[in-house]
Every structure is written in structure tokens, then in C-alpha cells.
Amino acid sequence: MRALRLLGSLLLAATGVSVTGAAPATAASPTPLDRVIPAPVSAAPGGPPYRITRGTHIRVDDSRETRRVGEYLAKILRPSTGYRLPVTAHGTGGIRLRIADGPFGAEGYRLDSGRKGVTITAARPAGLFHGVQTLRQLLPAAVEKDTVQPGPWLVAGGTVTDTPRYGWRGAMLDVSRHFFTVEQVKRYIDQLALYKVNKLHLHLSDDQGWRIAIDSWPRLATYGGSTEVGGGPGGSYTKAQYKEIVRYAASRYLEVVPEIDMPGHTNAALASYADLNCDGVAPPLYTGTEVGFSSLCVGKEITYDFVDDVIRELAALTPGRYLHIGGDEAHSTSHEDYVKFMDRVQPVVAKYGKTVVGWHQLTGATPARDALAQYWGLDGTSAEEKAQVAKAAQNGTGLILSPADRVYLDMKYTKETPLGLSWAGYVEVKRSYDWDPGAYLPGVPGGAVKGVEAPMWSETLENSGHIEYMAFPRLPGVAELGWSPAASHDWERYKVRLAAQAERWNALGIEWYRSPQVPWGSGGR
């Protein structure tokens, strides 16, 4: 793929066409306040721009979390500007980060820019961090490079006021079908943070691999984690490595939501421990991609000892509120056994202080009172199945929307896409953006929709370049659906803003798909 991109770049260069995918910004014109993704609630231009110079300081409140956000911003700006940008609690002017009361909620912020400086105000550190992402996008894309660039570093004058539509703006990464290292996961976290995503759902177990160490069942990782799709070496995270991912995500204000899929998608566990099988015989490790053939033995008490141990150890490693128990495609489990299993397992999650999340098949059982169901059906999913989900929502179950034919990032863009699958159809950029989560499922109360999430399944994905190619340019649109007001969703305007992101992706070294639906060449100018 890299070779093809290089060849294409050479051809474009020979014809005089920009290879960045977007027209370069002119030095004298700062990025308009409304050019960012996700679209802010309000962007009011006014007054002269602020220019970051060698004398700029980053001024923070005298608190550890505010200083941490300031240091994060300085780390981004220093390599490309070449400036010292000291982070200090003293002085006036420059770039100021401040915590103050206001109508910001847990994640909102206000950004004020003028000749004397830029001030980001929020009620909570997460809001400051999201405001910093807006500031990044208001600066030239070259600010993302790791070598000194010429500038100038202008921030348009005016005020941005912003709060998210939904509290759940997630991305799922499947590390089970193919294993991804801690550094690869961190790279994706940084990319998610740029677009104000706040949940990282890690799919830690499946038929092809078990990816987290469990002390009380050590063969899960050492044996169950020893392979992957296609028969590669697989891998697993030690508890220390998992905690490092959690810590790094938290530093970017993402909450990790771990998933142990059950009772189906469990061949790696069944292969590791024979007693988890009803017949007491361990199946071989599995490296294919078919689904629905495996199941924990619902009638055995050892199954619930296993579940209790796994949830207990994983909950202890996870400071976030949620724990995902899967529950999808349990085709080898009878409906009666499925209901019995979920009735036994959901209280275990609560016992260890976590809130249940499950795929929407959970609504076919009895969801716990505060459970969330993650809908992954299609536009064409049966009315009966949608009605089942809607009934659960009417009874108080919260919903996370991940329709596969809209936001599954592993779906091919077109039939020519070299990566991904197509069982849910082809999902081009417009299709992934052009829908409203609040009105998607008939009969669902608006308040039941807690947010959106973009899953990335990894049957065909083996490295960071593969992840990025499938995520970009669709991921920013899903992030916007989760953050921005419904009234701002407009494909014709959005695609112009999306085109302007291309230079930033190039500066960050992100692989991305050049969708013909987006005016990359003009960059929206």
C-alpha cells in the first residue's frame, strides 16, 4: 500500500497537483473558527488573530491536572515551532488554561482568542483538554510535525463555545483477531483524542485469541493468546501493560472499557481449559474468521467460577465505570441458556463495582437496571429485532449506537478496498456520516441514546497503517455525530471541513483513504 501511495504521489507531483490532499493554508490567513471537527456548538469570529511567538508562555491554574494539560499542549507545539513555550502559573497573556465555573458540563469549554492571547476555560480538566484539540486544529497543520517549521502560528480571533451532544463517544479496537502492541494502541489513542473521542472499548477476547493476563487462569494468556487470525504469533498484555494503556488513555481523557465476550466467541478460553467445555474436551486453537460456533458451558458451575475470577481481576485493573460482557452471536447457546447465563453474569459485574455493557442481543434477556446495550444491527435489520431493542430502551436500558453498515470501520469503502470485510455492505464516507443517532431506531426515546461508537474489527488488519487507512476519513465523522448538535450535521458543509484535515493527517504520518466523495484537491478553499 505504501508503494502504491508513493507511486501516486510521484505521478501527482509530476502533474503539478498537490500531494497533500488539500490546498496549503496561506501564511496570512488563520484557519476559521468553524473549520474544526467536530463542529463546535458556536463559533463567533471577531477581532485580530493571536500569533504564537518565541515569547509565548502557556499559563495554567495552580493545579496538577491543569498543568498536565498545559504540558501536553507544549509537547505538541515545541517541536514544530522551535519555541520554549514554558508552562507557568504566573503572568498574563499568551495561551491560558483555566478552570472556572460556567455552563460547560464535564467536557465543554470556551476558547477566546484575540491579539493578546488565547484563553481556554472549562469547568473540568477534560474540557480544557478538548479545548486544546480545537486549538490544535485552528493552527496550521504543520504544527503536528516533529521538526521546526516556518510558521507563522496564527489563531483566528473570536470565541468558540462548545459542549458535547452525547457523553459516550467511543471507538472500539479488536485486539483479539489480530494482536496490537501497547505502542500501537497508544498511537490510536492519540488519533482518537484529536477528535474528542472519550471511550476506548478494547475487545480483549474472542475465538482467535485471549489478550489479557488473568492470574487465576494463567493459560488464558499463555496458551489462548498464542495465536491470531491466519496463525500468527498472537500475544497478550501483562497486567502492567494493560494498566499502561489505561493510564495513557486517561492522560488523553479516554476511559477504557474492556470487553470479555461471552458466552460465545470463547474458543480461545475453551481451548485453554477443558473443564469449561460441556464434554470436558478442549477444542484446538482457532485461526479462522467464522463466528457462532463456540459457547461456554452454561450448566457447569466452574463456568461461573471462571467468569467471577476474570471479571474480578479485570475490574481491579480498570478504574472506569464500565465492563463489556459481549453477548453477541451466541448461536451455539440456546435462548434459554443465554437468558440463564446473563442472569448469572450481570450481577457479578455489579458485585465488582462496574456497570454492564453488552451487544444489543442482551436485550433478548433481561438487562440489568443500569445496563447499556450496544446496537450493531443494520438499516435492514428486522423490525422485530429493532422493536426488541426499542422496548428495552423504553424500559430504561441505555443505548450506544454502532450500526454496522454506518460506523463499523472495518467495512470496505468500496469493492476495490484492499482491506476489510463487506458483510454489512460497502460504507463510504458519506454513508458513515449522514445519519442522526437521535432518530435512528424507531420507538427509542431520545434520552435513551447515550452516544455512538465506531468499532474496528481486525480480521484483515495487522498493523497501525491498516487501522488508520480504515479509520480515516470515517472516524472524524463518527466523532462529530457524537459531539456536535444535530442541527449542525450537513454533509455538504462537513465534507469541506473534512478535506481540510488531510494536511494534518499527512503531518502526523497517518495513512488514509482518498475518498472520491470528498474534495481533497481544493481542501475546501
PyMOL commands that set and color helices and strands:
alter all, ss='L'
color gray80, all
select helices_A, chain A and resi 2-14+33-35+64-81+125-138+141-144+182-194+219-222+229-231+239-251+267-272+274-276+301-317+335-351+360-364+383-394+404-407+429-433+437-439+446-448+464-471+474-483+486-488+491-499+502-508
alter helices_A, ss='H'
color red, helices_A
select strands_A, chain A and resi 42-45+50-52+58-60+87-88+94-99+109-114+117-122+153-155+158-162+168-174+199-203+205-206+209-210+255-259+322-324+355-359+372-375+398-401+449-456
alter strands_A, ss='S'
color yellow, strands_A
deselect
rebuild
show_as cartoon
